[in-house]
Amino acid sequence: MKIIALSCTQRRLPSLTDALLEAAIAGVTQEVGDAEIQRIRLIDHRIEMCEGEDTCLEPDVGRCTLNDDFESVIDMAEGAQAMLLAMPVYAGNVPSVLKIFQERLKSFMKSTERPFGGLTVGTIVHSRTMLTEPALASLFPWYLRLKNRNVASACFTQNNHEDLMRTAAPDLCAAVGRQLGMTLNAAGSPAQSRATLPLVQSSSRPRCGDPVASLPGA
């Protein structure tokens, strides 16, 4: 089973985003023994900004014409069934490296099969101070458009912690990975048969207005 591990940091290694992502990878591999992890760090690839000309949507073109590493990143995700996505919050929103990648995926808008689409997803968002939840929420329109299903999320704010890796954050990231793995296992396993419980009929009760039976000794 192929799982994309998408790092959306704009820092070179080592980075906190990648460390949290590795914790999630450890969690998913604990549940999915045959997991093939395809790590993709967007910052390591040259992905140019969309020029907005929409020639990629024309029937006789059908693809983005910019000459960069975008197509190779698409090829790396071929055959994936799930994705772990980790990102920091920049200026209260998703990092520009991810936003550019999202816009470039528009070139597949009219395709029957869309890259990075139809995936089961686990998401990790972290920031220095706040706004992790709004940044997480900004991902869901993109997920919906790609028909991705997010099954687990974790948000972390560093605040006064000098090292977020020395908090509960890695354990919670591992839990996101495990939840993703368990969801994948459940989807691939036949539904368990359930025991049929007997139907218990409650005794009839008098309705409002019915005559009340006389009690003995009344």
C-alpha positions in Angstrom: 0.0 0.0 0.0 1.5 3.3 -1.1 1.2 6.3 1.2 2.4 9.9 0.4 4.1 11.8 3.2 3.8 15.4 2.0 6.0 17.9 3.8 4.9 21.5 3.1 7.6 23.4 5.1 9.6 26.0 3.4 12.7 25.3 5.4 15.6 23.0 4.5 16.3 20.0 6.6 16.2 19.6 9.5 12.7 21.1 10.1 10.1 20.7 12.8 7.5 19.9 10.1 9.5 16.9 8.9 10.1 15.7 12.5 6.4 15.7 13.2 5.7 14.0 9.9 8.2 11.2 10.7 6.3 10.6 13.9 3.1 10.2 11.9 4.9 7.9 9.5 6.0 5.7 12.4 2.3 5.5 13.5 0.9 4.5 10.1 3.6 1.9 9.5 2.8 0.4 12.9 -0.7 -0.3 11.6 0.0 -1.0 7.9 2.8 -3.5 7.7 3.2 -3.4 4.0 3.1 0.4 3.8 5.3 2.0 1.0 6.1 5.5 2.1 6.7 8.1 -0.6 8.2 11.1 1.0 7.8 14.4 -0.9 9.2 17.7 0.3 7.8 20.3 -2.0 10.5 22.8 -1.2 13.1 20.4 -2.7 11.4 20.7 -6.1 11.3 23.6 -8.5 7.6 24.3 -8.9 6.8 27.6 -10.6 3.8 29.7 -9.9 0.7 29.2 -12.1 0.6 31.9 -14.8 -3.2 31.8 -14.9 -3.5 31.5 -18.6 -5.6 28.3 -18.4 -4.2 26.8 -21.6 -3.8 23.6 -19.6 -7.6 23.3 -19.7 -7.8 23.4 -23.5 -8.6 20.0 -25.0 -5.7 20.1 -27.4 -3.2 20.9 -24.6 -4.6 19.0 -21.5 -1.5 19.6 -19.3 0.5 22.4 -17.7 3.1 23.7 -20.1 5.5 25.2 -17.6 8.9 23.5 -17.6 9.8 22.6 -14.1 9.6 19.7 -11.6 5.8 19.6 -11.3 5.3 16.6 -13.5 8.0 14.6 -11.6 6.2 15.3 -8.3 3.0 14.1 -9.9 4.7 10.9 -11.0 6.0 10.3 -7.4 2.4 10.1 -6.2 1.3 7.6 -8.8 -0.7 4.7 -7.3 -1.0 6.2 -3.8 -4.0 5.3 -1.7 -3.4 7.6 1.3 -1.5 10.7 2.3 0.0 12.2 5.5 0.3 16.0 5.1 2.2 18.2 7.5 2.6 21.9 7.3 3.5 25.0 9.3 1.2 28.1 9.4 2.7 31.0 7.5 0.9 34.4 7.8 -2.2 32.7 9.2 -2.6 30.4 6.2 -1.0 27.5 4.2 2.6 28.0 3.1 3.1 29.5 -0.3 4.9 26.3 -1.5 1.7 24.4 -0.9 -0.6 27.1 -2.3 1.4 27.2 -5.5 1.2 23.4 -5.8 -2.6 23.5 -5.2 -3.0 26.0 -8.1 -0.8 23.9 -10.4 -3.0 20.9 -9.8 -5.8 22.9 -11.5 -4.3 21.6 -14.8 -6.0 18.3 -14.1 -9.4 19.8 -13.4 -11.0 18.1 -16.4 -9.3 14.8 -15.9 -11.2 11.7 -14.8 -8.4 10.8 -12.4 -6.8 13.7 -10.6 -3.3 13.4 -9.0 -3.3 13.6 -5.2 -7.0 12.9 -5.3 -9.3 10.1 -4.0 -7.0 9.7 -1.0 -7.6 8.9 2.7 -5.7 11.7 4.5 -4.2 12.5 7.9 -3.2 16.1 8.5 -0.8 17.8 10.9 -0.6 21.6 11.3 1.7 23.6 13.6 2.5 27.2 14.3 4.5 29.4 16.6 1.6 31.2 18.2 -1.9 30.6 16.9 -4.2 30.2 13.9 -3.6 26.5 13.4 -7.4 25.7 13.2 -8.1 28.3 10.5 -5.2 27.1 8.5 -6.4 23.5 8.8 -9.9 24.6 7.7 -8.4 26.2 4.6 -7.3 22.8 3.4 -10.8 21.3 3.3 -12.1 23.0 0.1 -9.0 21.6 -1.6 -9.6 18.1 -0.1 -13.2 18.2 -1.2 -12.3 19.2 -4.7 -9.9 16.3 -5.0 -12.4 14.0 -3.3 -10.0 13.3 -0.4 -11.3 12.1 2.9 -9.5 13.5 6.0 -9.8 11.0 8.9 -7.5 12.4 11.5 -6.0 15.9 12.2 -3.7 17.4 14.9 -2.9 21.0 15.5 0.0 22.3 17.7 1.0 25.7 18.9 4.5 26.2 20.1 3.9 29.2 22.3 6.4 29.1 25.2 7.8 25.6 24.4 11.4 25.8 23.3 11.2 22.4 21.6 7.8 21.1 20.4 9.4 17.7 20.0 9.7 17.4 23.8 6.0 17.8 24.3 3.1 15.4 23.6 3.1 16.6 19.9 5.1 13.6 18.5 2.8 11.1 20.3 -0.3 12.8 18.9 1.2 12.8 15.4 1.9 9.1 15.8 -1.8 8.8 16.8 -2.8 10.6 13.5 -0.7 8.0 11.6 -2.2 5.1 13.5 -5.8 6.4 12.9 -5.0 6.7 9.2 -3.6 3.1 9.2 -6.5 1.7 11.0 -8.9 3.4 8.6 -7.1 1.9 5.7 -7.1 -1.6 7.2 -10.8 -1.3 7.9 -11.5 -0.3 4.3 -9.6 -3.3 3.0 -11.2 -5.9 5.3 -14.6 -7.5 4.9 -17.2 -6.2 7.2 -17.6 -8.3 10.3 -20.9 -10.0 10.8 -23.0 -8.6 13.6 -25.1 -10.6 16.0 -28.8 -10.0 15.6 -30.4 -8.9 18.8 -33.9 -10.1 19.6 -36.7 -7.5 19.3 -38.1 -6.7 22.7 -41.6 -5.5 22.7 -42.5 -3.2 25.5 -45.7 -3.8 27.4 -48.7 -1.8 26.2 -49.3 1.4 28.1 -52.7 3.1 28.6 -53.1 6.2 26.5 -54.3 9.5 27.7 -58.1 9.4 28.2 -58.3 5.6 28.6 -60.2 4.4 31.7 -57.9 3.5 34.6 -58.3 -0.1 35.9 -59.4 -0.2 39.6 -56.6 -1.3 41.9 -57.5 -4.0 44.5 -58.6 -2.5 47.7 -59.3 0.9 46.2 
